[in-house]
C-alpha cells in the first residue's frame, strides 16, 4: 500500500515537501487518542527478546531513527508510535538557522538513496530545549539529542557553540551526540581531527556534568564514513581515553565513485551527503573496525544503509548494540520499524545466541580472534 502511495504521490513531489507532509500526518495521528492507540498496536508490537540495555538505558529494542528526520523535536511521540525504540532529534545548533537554500534534498530512487545538503536547518537549541521541557510523554521512547555547530560561528569558537547547546539541552536528553561529521556545514568535518576533537568533547562532557548533576548524560560522537582507517582508529582510541559512552558510525558520505550508482547523472552530481543503500558496505566496514578496536568498552551505534532486518542483524554481529536508520524510512513507509523488529526477533530465535547482547560483535570477534 505504501509503495503505491509513494509511486503515485510522494515520488511526484519535491522530496522536502513530501517529508513535511508525511511527518505532519504522523504528528496528527499521534494527537488522536483512539487512532494512536490503534496505530501503536499495529506498528509497534513489542518483542521481549529484543529488549536492549545500552548507555545505561533500557529500551524496547535496538532499532531507532537517526538524526535528521525530526530536527526540532516536534514529533517524538508520533515516531515512537511507529515503533522506533529510540528517536534522535536534531541536529540542533546553538543559534536558529534556516539551512542551505532550497532545493536541498534529492531522491536517488534507483539506488534507494538520498542526497541532502540541508545545512542544519533548525530552530536553535533554546527553542528545542523549551519544547522538550514542555513535552508530556505519550509513548515511552529514548530521546537522543544531536548537536552541531552554527554555520555563522567561526571554527575557533565552535567549542563554545557546542557548550551552549549542551547547557540548554543536556537536561532533556537521554543521551547527547556531538555531530562533527556532516558535510554540509563548512569546516565541520575538520573537527574530527583528534587534536581538535579532544578539547571539544572534553568541554561538552564538562558542560553536561555541570548542567545535569543528578545523573550522567551519556555522550557520543558521530563520525563520517569518509575517514581514513587510521583516523577511525584514532577516534576510537580517543573515545576510550576520554571515557566517551559511544560512537555513531556513520554519517552521510561525499563519495560517489565506486558505489555503482544507477540514478540519473544530474541527480548523482548534486552536492551534499549521500545516504541509503550505497553507504551500506563502508558503514559496516567502519563499524567492524571500531569494534575490533574498542570491543565492549564503549557502545557502538550502526547507521548507514540499514534497509531491513538483515542489515540490522549484520550491524549487531559487527559490533553495534544499537542500530539506526533513516533513508529507508522514505522508501518503506510506516511498517518499516515493525518489519525490522519482526525480522530481528526471527533471526535471534534461529541463531546460536541466547540474547541479543550475546550477538553483539560476534562476527567481528571471529575475524579478529
Sine and cosine of phi, psi and omega as CSV:
sin_phi,cos_phi,sin_psi,cos_psi,sin_omega,cos_omega
0.00,0.00,-0.75,0.67,-0.03,-1.00
-0.90,0.43,-0.64,0.77,-0.03,-1.00
-0.88,0.47,-0.58,0.82,0.07,-1.00
-0.92,0.39,-0.68,0.73,0.04,-1.00
-0.88,0.48,-0.65,0.76,0.01,-1.00
-0.88,0.47,-0.73,0.69,-0.05,-1.00
-0.91,0.41,-0.64,0.77,-0.11,-0.99
-1.00,0.08,-0.48,0.88,-0.12,-0.99
-0.87,-0.48,-0.92,0.39,-0.17,-0.99
-0.89,0.45,-0.64,0.77,-0.05,-1.00
-0.90,0.44,-0.44,0.90,-0.02,-1.00
-1.00,0.09,-0.15,0.99,-0.04,-1.00
-0.99,-0.16,0.40,-0.92,0.21,-0.98
-0.81,0.58,0.69,-0.73,-0.13,-0.99
-0.87,0.49,-0.66,0.75,-0.01,-1.00
-0.94,0.35,-0.64,0.77,0.04,-1.00
-0.89,0.45,-0.65,0.76,0.02,-1.00
-0.89,0.45,-0.63,0.78,0.04,-1.00
-0.87,0.50,-0.75,0.66,-0.04,-1.00
-0.90,0.44,-0.61,0.79,0.02,-1.00
-0.91,0.42,-0.75,0.66,-0.02,-1.00
-0.89,0.45,-0.66,0.75,-0.01,-1.00
-0.92,0.40,-0.58,0.82,0.05,-1.00
-0.89,0.45,-0.66,0.75,0.04,-1.00
-0.89,0.46,-0.65,0.76,0.02,-1.00
-0.88,0.48,-0.72,0.70,-0.03,-1.00
-0.91,0.40,-0.64,0.77,0.02,-1.00
-0.90,0.44,-0.67,0.74,0.02,-1.00
-0.87,0.49,-0.60,0.80,-0.03,-1.00
-0.95,0.32,-0.25,0.97,0.00,-1.00
-1.00,0.03,-0.20,0.98,-0.04,-1.00
-0.98,-0.19,0.94,-0.35,-0.15,-0.99
-0.79,0.62,-0.78,0.63,-0.05,-1.00
-0.92,0.40,-0.67,0.74,-0.04,-1.00
-0.91,0.41,-0.68,0.74,-0.03,-1.00
-0.94,0.35,-0.55,0.84,0.05,-1.00
-0.91,0.41,-0.70,0.72,0.03,-1.00
-0.90,0.43,-0.70,0.71,-0.02,-1.00
-0.89,0.46,-0.68,0.73,0.00,-1.00
-0.91,0.41,-0.63,0.78,0.03,-1.00
-0.89,0.45,-0.59,0.81,-0.03,-1.00
-0.99,0.17,-0.68,0.73,-0.18,-0.98
-0.99,-0.14,-0.31,0.95,-0.09,-1.00
-0.77,-0.64,0.76,0.65,0.07,-1.00
-0.91,0.42,0.59,-0.81,-0.07,-1.00
-1.00,-0.03,0.59,-0.81,0.07,-1.00
-0.87,-0.50,0.98,-0.20,-0.08,-1.00
-0.81,0.59,-0.53,0.85,-0.03,-1.00
-0.94,0.35,-0.24,0.97,0.00,-1.00
-0.99,-0.10,-0.01,1.00,0.00,-1.00
-0.81,0.58,0.69,-0.73,-0.17,-0.98
-0.77,-0.64,0.66,-0.75,0.16,-0.99
-0.92,-0.39,0.84,-0.55,-0.01,-1.00
-0.46,-0.89,0.60,-0.80,0.04,-1.00
0.86,0.52,0.44,0.90,-0.05,-1.00
0.97,0.25,0.22,0.98,-0.06,-1.00
-0.88,-0.47,0.52,-0.86,0.09,-1.00
-0.97,-0.23,0.77,-0.63,-0.04,-1.00
-0.79,-0.61,0.39,-0.92,0.03,-1.00
-0.90,0.44,-0.47,0.88,-0.03,-1.00
-0.17,-0.98,-0.08,-1.00,-0.10,-0.99
-1.00,-0.06,-0.06,1.00,-0.23,-0.97
-0.98,-0.22,0.85,-0.52,-0.02,-1.00
-0.75,-0.66,0.09,-1.00,0.02,-1.00
-0.99,-0.14,0.80,-0.60,-0.05,-1.00
-0.94,0.35,0.30,-0.95,0.06,-1.00
-0.88,0.47,0.47,-0.88,0.04,-1.00
0.90,-0.44,-0.48,0.88,-0.02,-1.00
-0.98,0.20,-0.78,0.63,0.02,-1.00
-0.93,-0.36,1.00,0.05,-0.11,-0.99
-0.95,0.31,-0.46,0.89,-0.15,-0.99
-0.88,-0.48,0.26,0.96,0.04,-1.00
0.86,0.51,0.67,0.75,-0.02,-1.00
-0.99,-0.10,-0.20,0.98,-0.11,-0.99
-0.63,-0.77,0.55,0.83,-0.07,-1.00
-0.85,0.52,-0.71,0.70,-0.04,-1.00
-0.93,0.36,-0.58,0.81,0.07,-1.00
-0.89,0.46,-0.62,0.78,0.01,-1.00
-0.96,0.28,-0.58,0.81,0.11,-0.99
-0.90,0.43,-0.58,0.81,0.05,-1.00
-0.85,0.52,-0.53,0.85,0.00,-1.00
-0.99,0.15,-0.08,1.00,0.14,-0.99
0.95,-0.30,0.08,1.00,0.01,-1.00
-0.95,0.30,0.77,-0.63,-0.07,-1.00
-0.97,0.25,-0.43,0.90,0.19,-0.98
-0.56,-0.83,0.47,-0.88,-0.01,-1.00
-0.80,-0.60,0.86,-0.51,0.02,-1.00
-0.98,-0.18,0.91,-0.41,-0.04,-1.00
-1.00,-0.02,0.29,-0.96,-0.02,-1.00
0.96,-0.29,-0.19,-0.98,0.21,0.98
-0.97,0.24,0.69,-0.72,0.00,-1.00
-0.95,-0.30,0.69,-0.73,0.01,-1.00
-0.92,-0.39,0.25,-0.97,-0.04,-1.00
-0.87,0.50,-0.63,0.77,0.02,-1.00
-0.91,-0.40,0.51,-0.86,0.10,-0.99
-0.91,0.42,0.56,-0.83,0.04,-1.00
-0.45,-0.89,0.51,-0.86,-0.07,-1.00
-0.99,0.16,-0.22,0.98,-0.08,-1.00
0.99,0.11,-0.17,-0.99,-0.04,-1.00
-0.97,0.23,0.33,-0.94,0.02,-1.00
-0.88,0.47,0.54,-0.84,0.10,-1.00
-0.98,0.19,0.49,-0.87,0.12,0.99
-0.99,0.11,0.69,-0.72,-0.19,-0.98
-0.60,-0.80,0.11,0.99,0.06,-1.00
-0.69,-0.72,0.78,-0.63,-0.14,-0.99
-0.70,-0.71,0.68,-0.73,0.06,-1.00
-1.00,-0.05,0.68,-0.74,0.21,-0.98
-0.93,-0.37,0.98,0.19,-0.18,-0.98
-0.87,0.49,-0.68,0.73,-0.02,-1.00
-0.88,0.47,-0.41,0.91,-0.02,-1.00
-0.97,-0.26,0.03,1.00,-0.05,-1.00
0.79,0.61,0.77,0.64,-0.13,-0.99
-0.64,-0.77,0.18,-0.98,0.08,-1.00
-0.72,-0.69,0.48,-0.88,0.25,-0.97
-0.86,-0.50,0.77,-0.64,0.06,-1.00
-0.75,-0.66,0.56,-0.83,0.19,-0.98
-0.71,-0.70,0.78,0.63,-0.09,-1.00
-0.87,0.49,-0.68,0.73,0.04,-1.00
0.99,0.14,0.60,0.80,0.07,-1.00
0.82,0.57,0.73,0.68,0.11,-0.99
-0.93,0.36,0.85,-0.52,-0.01,-1.00
-0.24,-0.97,0.19,-0.98,-0.08,-1.00
-1.00,0.08,-0.03,1.00,0.02,-1.00
1.00,-0.05,0.42,-0.91,-0.15,-0.99
-0.91,0.41,-0.50,0.87,0.01,-1.00
-0.91,0.41,-0.74,0.68,-0.01,-1.00
-0.92,0.39,-0.66,0.75,-0.01,-1.00
-0.92,0.38,-0.63,0.78,0.05,-1.00
-0.88,0.48,-0.67,0.74,0.02,-1.00
-0.89,0.45,-0.64,0.77,0.01,-1.00
-0.91,0.41,-0.69,0.72,0.02,-1.00
-0.91,0.42,-0.61,0.79,0.01,-1.00
-0.91,0.42,-0.55,0.83,-0.04,-1.00
-1.00,0.07,-0.16,0.99,-0.08,-1.00
-0.91,0.42,0.71,-0.70,0.11,-0.99
-0.93,-0.36,0.95,-0.32,-0.17,-0.99
-0.88,0.47,0.77,-0.64,0.09,-1.00
-0.98,-0.18,-0.75,0.66,0.05,-1.00
-0.89,-0.46,0.74,-0.68,-0.02,-1.00
-0.96,0.28,0.82,-0.58,0.11,-0.99
-0.46,-0.89,0.37,-0.93,0.06,-1.00
-0.99,0.15,0.72,-0.69,-0.03,-1.00
-0.91,-0.41,0.93,-0.38,0.13,-0.99
-1.00,-0.06,0.49,-0.87,0.02,-1.00
-0.84,-0.54,0.87,-0.49,-0.04,-1.00
-0.98,-0.18,0.83,-0.55,-0.06,-1.00
-0.89,-0.46,0.55,-0.83,-0.01,-1.00
-0.65,-0.76,-0.04,-1.00,-0.04,-1.00
-1.00,0.01,0.71,-0.71,0.14,-0.99
-0.90,0.43,0.70,-0.71,-0.11,-0.99
-0.86,0.51,-0.66,0.75,-0.09,-1.00
-0.98,0.20,-0.15,0.99,0.02,-1.00
-0.98,0.22,0.80,-0.60,0.02,-1.00
-0.88,0.48,0.47,-0.88,-0.02,-1.00
-0.82,0.57,-0.58,0.81,-0.02,-1.00
-0.92,0.39,-0.29,0.96,0.01,-1.00
-0.94,-0.34,0.23,0.97,-0.07,-1.00
-0.87,0.49,-0.68,0.73,-0.05,-1.00
-0.86,0.52,-0.71,0.71,0.01,-1.00
-0.88,0.48,-0.57,0.82,0.01,-1.00
-0.92,0.38,-0.69,0.72,0.06,-1.00
-0.90,0.43,-0.64,0.76,0.00,-1.00
-0.89,0.45,-0.66,0.75,0.03,-1.00
-0.85,0.53,-0.74,0.67,0.02,-1.00
-0.90,0.44,-0.62,0.78,0.02,-1.00
-0.88,0.48,-0.72,0.70,-0.02,-1.00
-0.88,0.47,-0.55,0.84,-0.01,-1.00
-0.99,0.15,-0.55,0.83,-0.22,-0.98
-0.95,-0.30,-0.35,0.94,-0.15,-0.99
-0.84,0.54,-0.63,0.78,-0.04,-1.00
-0.90,0.43,-0.35,0.94,-0.06,-1.00
-0.96,-0.26,0.09,1.00,-0.09,-1.00
-0.96,-0.30,0.72,-0.69,0.19,-0.98
-0.96,0.28,-0.50,0.87,0.17,-0.98
-0.45,-0.89,0.40,-0.92,0.00,-1.00
-0.91,-0.41,0.60,-0.80,0.06,-1.00
-0.82,-0.57,0.80,-0.60,0.13,-0.99
-1.00,-0.01,0.91,-0.41,-0.02,-1.00
-1.00,-0.09,0.94,-0.35,0.06,-1.00
-0.86,-0.52,0.37,0.93,-0.20,-0.98
-0.78,-0.63,0.07,1.00,0.09,-1.00
-0.94,0.33,0.67,-0.75,0.03,-1.00
-1.00,0.10,0.03,1.00,-0.19,-0.98
-0.97,-0.26,0.06,1.00,0.13,-0.99
-0.90,-0.44,0.89,-0.46,-0.08,-1.00
-0.81,0.59,0.76,-0.65,0.06,-1.00
0.99,0.14,-0.14,0.99,-0.11,-0.99
-0.90,0.44,-0.70,0.72,-0.10,-1.00
-0.91,0.40,-0.34,0.94,0.05,-1.00
-0.91,0.41,-0.34,0.94,0.03,-1.00
-0.95,0.32,-0.18,0.98,0.06,-1.00
-0.96,0.27,-0.29,0.96,0.06,-1.00
-0.87,0.49,0.73,-0.69,-0.18,-0.98
-0.85,0.53,-0.61,0.80,-0.03,-1.00
-0.93,0.38,-0.36,0.93,0.07,-1.00
-0.99,-0.14,-0.50,0.87,-0.03,-1.00
-0.96,0.29,-0.59,0.81,-0.03,-1.00
-0.84,0.54,-0.82,0.58,0.00,-1.00
-0.91,0.41,-0.51,0.86,0.03,-1.00
-0.91,0.42,-0.78,0.63,-0.02,-1.00
-0.91,0.41,-0.61,0.79,0.03,-1.00
-0.88,0.47,-0.69,0.72,-0.01,-1.00
-0.92,0.40,-0.64,0.76,0.02,-1.00
-0.92,0.40,-0.65,0.76,0.04,-1.00
-0.87,0.49,-0.72,0.70,0.00,-1.00
-0.90,0.43,-0.63,0.77,0.01,-1.00
-0.91,0.41,-0.66,0.75,0.03,-1.00
-0.90,0.44,-0.68,0.74,0.00,-1.00
-0.92,0.38,-0.59,0.81,0.00,-1.00
-0.94,0.33,-0.56,0.83,-0.08,-1.00
-0.99,0.13,-0.64,0.77,-0.05,-1.00
-0.90,-0.45,0.95,-0.33,-0.12,-0.99
-0.97,-0.24,-0.18,0.98,-0.07,-1.00
-0.99,-0.11,-0.04,1.00,0.06,-1.00
-0.32,-0.95,0.28,-0.96,0.11,-0.99
-1.00,-0.07,0.85,-0.53,0.06,-1.00
-0.99,0.10,0.90,-0.43,0.00,-1.00
-0.86,0.51,0.64,-0.77,-0.02,-1.00
-0.85,-0.53,0.78,-0.63,0.01,-1.00
-0.81,-0.59,0.29,-0.96,0.12,-0.99
-0.82,-0.57,0.62,-0.78,0.00,-1.00
-0.95,-0.30,0.80,-0.59,-0.11,-0.99
-0.91,-0.42,0.27,-0.96,-0.04,-1.00
-1.00,0.01,0.48,-0.88,0.08,-1.00
-0.96,0.27,-0.21,0.98,-0.08,-1.00
-1.00,0.05,-0.02,1.00,0.08,-1.00
-0.90,0.44,0.62,-0.78,0.15,-0.99
-0.91,0.41,0.41,-0.91,-0.06,-1.00
-0.84,0.55,-0.64,0.77,-0.01,-1.00
-0.92,0.39,-0.48,0.88,0.06,-1.00
-0.97,0.25,-0.56,0.83,0.13,-0.99
-0.87,0.50,-0.71,0.71,0.03,-1.00
-0.87,0.49,-0.65,0.76,-0.03,-1.00
-0.91,0.42,-0.66,0.75,0.04,-1.00
-0.91,0.42,-0.66,0.75,0.04,-1.00
-0.86,0.51,-0.73,0.69,0.00,-1.00
-0.90,0.44,-0.64,0.77,0.02,-1.00
-0.90,0.43,-0.66,0.75,0.01,-1.00
-0.86,0.50,-0.66,0.75,0.04,-1.00
-0.92,0.39,-0.70,0.72,-0.02,-1.00
-0.85,0.53,-0.68,0.73,-0.07,-1.00
-1.00,0.08,-0.10,1.00,-0.05,-1.00
0.94,0.33,0.52,0.86,0.04,-1.00
-0.89,0.46,0.47,-0.88,-0.04,-1.00
-1.00,0.08,-0.43,0.90,-0.04,-1.00
-0.15,-0.99,0.21,-0.98,0.10,-1.00
-0.76,-0.65,0.70,-0.71,0.09,-1.00
-0.97,-0.23,0.84,-0.54,-0.06,-1.00
-0.77,-0.64,0.94,-0.35,0.21,0.98
-0.59,-0.80,0.09,-1.00,0.14,-0.99
-0.99,0.17,-0.25,-0.97,0.02,-1.00
-0.97,0.24,0.25,-0.97,-0.04,-1.00
-0.91,-0.41,0.50,-0.87,0.14,-0.99
-1.00,0.05,-0.21,0.98,-0.07,-1.00
-0.92,0.40,0.52,-0.85,0.15,-0.99
-0.73,-0.68,-0.68,0.74,-0.03,-1.00
-0.92,0.38,0.59,-0.81,0.07,-1.00
0.99,0.16,0.06,1.00,-0.03,-1.00
-0.99,-0.17,-0.06,1.00,0.04,-1.00
0.91,0.40,0.56,0.83,-0.06,-1.00
-0.92,0.38,0.68,-0.73,-0.06,-1.00
-0.93,-0.36,-0.12,0.99,-0.03,-1.00
-0.94,0.34,0.28,-0.96,-0.01,-1.00
-0.81,0.58,0.63,-0.78,-0.09,-1.00
-0.85,0.53,-0.58,0.81,-0.01,-1.00
-0.89,0.45,-0.63,0.78,0.02,-1.00
-0.96,0.29,-0.68,0.73,0.01,-1.00
-0.86,0.52,-0.54,0.84,-0.06,-1.00
-0.98,0.21,-0.13,0.99,0.03,-1.00
-0.87,0.50,0.66,-0.75,0.04,-1.00
-0.96,0.27,0.44,-0.90,0.00,-1.00
0.76,-0.65,-0.03,-1.00,-0.02,-1.00
-1.00,0.03,0.73,-0.68,0.04,-1.00
-1.00,-0.05,0.74,-0.67,0.05,-1.00
-0.75,-0.66,0.19,-0.98,0.02,-1.00
0.97,-0.25,-0.34,-0.94,-0.17,-0.99
-0.81,0.59,-0.63,0.78,-0.03,-1.00
-0.90,0.44,-0.30,0.95,-0.02,-1.00
-1.00,0.07,-0.13,0.99,-0.17,-0.98
-0.81,0.59,-0.79,0.61,-0.12,-0.99
-0.92,0.39,-0.71,0.70,-0.03,-1.00
-0.93,0.38,-0.66,0.76,0.03,-1.00
-0.87,0.50,-0.69,0.72,0.01,-1.00
-0.91,0.42,-0.63,0.78,0.01,-1.00
-0.90,0.43,-0.66,0.75,0.03,-1.00
-0.90,0.44,-0.69,0.73,0.02,-1.00
-0.86,0.51,-0.73,0.68,0.01,-1.00
-0.88,0.48,-0.65,0.76,0.01,-1.00
-0.90,0.43,-0.67,0.75,0.04,-1.00
-0.87,0.48,-0.72,0.70,-0.04,-1.00
-0.91,0.42,-0.63,0.78,0.04,-1.00
-0.88,0.48,-0.46,0.89,-0.04,-1.00
-1.00,0.06,-0.66,0.75,-0.14,-0.99
-0.95,-0.32,-0.29,0.96,-0.02,-1.00
0.85,0.52,-0.71,-0.70,-0.05,-1.00
-1.00,-0.09,0.24,0.97,-0.06,-1.00
-0.96,0.29,-0.48,0.88,0.09,-1.00
-0.69,-0.72,0.31,-0.95,-0.02,-1.00
-1.00,0.10,0.74,-0.67,0.07,-1.00
-0.95,-0.31,0.63,-0.77,0.03,-1.00
-0.88,-0.47,0.86,-0.51,-0.03,-1.00
-1.00,-0.08,0.81,-0.59,0.02,-1.00
-0.49,-0.87,0.54,-0.84,-0.01,-1.00
0.86,-0.52,0.98,-0.21,0.01,-1.00
0.98,0.18,0.28,0.96,0.03,-1.00
-0.99,0.13,0.94,-0.35,-0.06,-1.00
-0.94,-0.34,-0.50,0.87,-0.13,-0.99
-0.49,-0.87,-0.08,-1.00,-0.05,-1.00
-0.89,0.46,-0.58,0.81,0.01,-1.00
-0.90,0.44,-0.67,0.74,0.06,-1.00
-0.88,0.47,-0.69,0.72,0.01,-1.00
-0.89,0.45,-0.66,0.75,0.01,-1.00
-0.89,0.45,-0.67,0.74,0.02,-1.00
-0.90,0.44,-0.58,0.81,0.06,-1.00
-0.91,0.42,-0.65,0.76,0.01,-1.00
-0.91,0.42,-0.72,0.69,0.01,-1.00
-0.89,0.46,-0.47,0.88,0.00,-1.00
-0.98,0.18,-0.34,0.94,0.05,-1.00
0.66,-0.75,0.03,1.00,-0.02,-1.00
-1.00,0.09,0.79,-0.62,0.16,-0.99
-0.99,0.14,-0.57,0.82,0.07,-1.00
-0.86,-0.51,0.48,-0.88,0.00,-1.00
-0.76,-0.65,0.63,-0.78,0.04,-1.00
-0.80,-0.60,0.40,-0.92,0.11,-0.99
-0.62,-0.79,0.21,-0.98,0.07,-1.00
-0.42,-0.91,-0.90,0.44,-0.15,-0.99
-0.84,0.54,-0.64,0.77,-0.02,-1.00
-0.90,0.43,-0.40,0.91,0.06,-1.00
-0.86,0.52,-0.63,0.78,0.01,-1.00
-0.88,0.47,-0.62,0.78,-0.11,-0.99
-1.00,-0.04,-0.38,0.93,-0.10,-0.99
-0.95,-0.33,-0.37,0.93,0.15,-0.99
0.99,0.12,-0.23,-0.97,-0.20,-0.98
-0.93,0.38,-0.30,0.95,0.01,-1.00
-1.00,0.04,0.01,1.00,-0.11,-0.99
-0.87,0.50,-0.77,0.64,-0.03,-1.00
-0.88,0.47,-0.67,0.75,0.03,-1.00
-0.85,0.52,-0.70,0.71,-0.02,-1.00
-0.91,0.42,-0.64,0.77,0.04,-1.00
-0.90,0.44,-0.70,0.71,0.00,-1.00
-0.90,0.44,-0.70,0.72,0.02,-1.00
-0.88,0.48,-0.69,0.72,0.00,-1.00
-0.91,0.41,-0.63,0.78,0.04,-1.00
-0.90,0.43,-0.69,0.72,0.01,-1.00
-0.88,0.48,-0.65,0.76,0.02,-1.00
-0.90,0.43,-0.67,0.75,0.00,-1.00
-0.92,0.38,-0.62,0.79,0.03,-1.00
-0.90,0.44,-0.66,0.76,-0.02,-1.00
-0.89,0.46,-0.56,0.83,-0.05,-1.00
-0.99,-0.12,0.10,1.00,-0.02,-1.00
-1.00,-0.05,0.17,-0.99,0.07,-1.00
-0.99,0.14,0.10,1.00,-0.11,-0.99
-0.98,-0.20,0.71,-0.71,-0.03,-1.00
-0.96,0.28,-0.55,0.84,-0.01,-1.00
-0.70,-0.72,0.26,-0.97,0.05,-1.00
-0.89,0.45,-0.60,0.80,0.01,-1.00
-0.88,0.48,-0.57,0.83,0.03,-1.00
-0.91,0.41,-0.47,0.88,-0.05,-1.00
-0.99,0.17,-0.33,0.94,-0.08,-1.00
-0.88,0.48,0.88,-0.47,0.06,-1.00
0.98,0.18,0.10,0.99,-0.11,-0.99
-0.87,0.50,-0.69,0.73,-0.02,-1.00
-0.95,0.32,-0.62,0.79,0.04,-1.00
-0.91,0.42,-0.63,0.78,0.02,-1.00
-0.89,0.45,-0.59,0.81,0.03,-1.00
-0.89,0.45,-0.67,0.75,-0.05,-1.00
-0.94,0.35,-0.60,0.80,-0.09,-1.00
-1.00,-0.08,-0.05,1.00,-0.03,-1.00
-0.92,0.39,0.00,0.00,0.00,0.00
